[in-house]
Amino acid sequence: MFLFISGPEILFILFIVVMVFGADKIPEIAKGLGKGMQQLRNATNDIKAEIQKSAEKQGIDGSLTKELNEEINKVKDDIDDISGSIKRQL
């Protein structure tokens, strides 16, 4: 898990966001977060593809690239968990 935030803590953070930015700005903030998460996910996929391509060119054993892909997928899953909880709260 990337962040150890529970439901009440997320609600408190959302309350602070509403107080600071106002309710009319929340959709804009959520849209920006969504775009940022998508860009991060795309960058992760690009890095993964480059690692695989370079490994194949160099003749590196596939198990190394498999391990790297697993680590990248773990990070990607953590990001999805965080973005999913944010989407559910909004």
N, C-alpha and C positions, 0 to 999 in steps of 0.2 A: 504494500500500500504506500502510495506516495505521500499523502497527507493523512494525518490521523484526526479527521474532523467528524464529529457525530452530528446527528440531526439537529439537536438544540443549538449547537454552535453555528451551524449553517444558517438557521433561522435568525440567530442574533446578528450574524454578518449581514444577512439580507435586510434586517431592520435598520442597521447602521447605513447601508447603501441607500435605502429609501430616504432616510433622514438627511443624508448628505447631498444626494443627487436629485431627489424628488422622484415621484412615481412615473412621470412622463419620460424620464431619461433611461429607465431600466430596459426597455426593449432595445434601445441603441447599444447599451452596454452588453446585453446578452448577444446581440448580433455581432458585435466586435469580438467577444469571447469565442463565439462559434467559428468565425473566420480565422481567428488565431489558432484554434485547435485544429481546424482543417489544414491550415498551412503547415503546422507542426507534423501532422499525420502524413501529409504529402512529402515533406522533407525526409521523414523517417523512411518512407517507401523508396525514395530516390537513393538515400544512403545505402539501403539494403541492396538495391539493384546494382549499384556501383561496386559494392563489396563482392557480390557474386560474380560480376563481370570480370573484375580484376583477378579474383581467385581463379577463375576458369582460364584466363590468359596466362597466368603464372603457373598453372598446373598444381595449385595447392589442393590438398586433400579436402574433400567436400565436408568432412566432419567439422573442420574449423569454421567454415562458413555456416554450417548448420547451427553450431553453438552461438555464433554471432547473431544469426537470425532469431534464435530463441530469446536471447537477451534483448534484442530490439523489440521483439513481440511483447515481452514482459513490460517494457517501458510503454509501449503503445497501449497495452491493456490498462496500465495504471492511468494513462491520460484519458482513455475512454471511460474509466470508472469515475474519474473526477468530473469530466465534462457531462457524463450521464447524470450525476447527482446535481450538478448545477442546472441542467435542463429540467430535471424533475421539480426542482424548487421554484423555477421561474414559470 
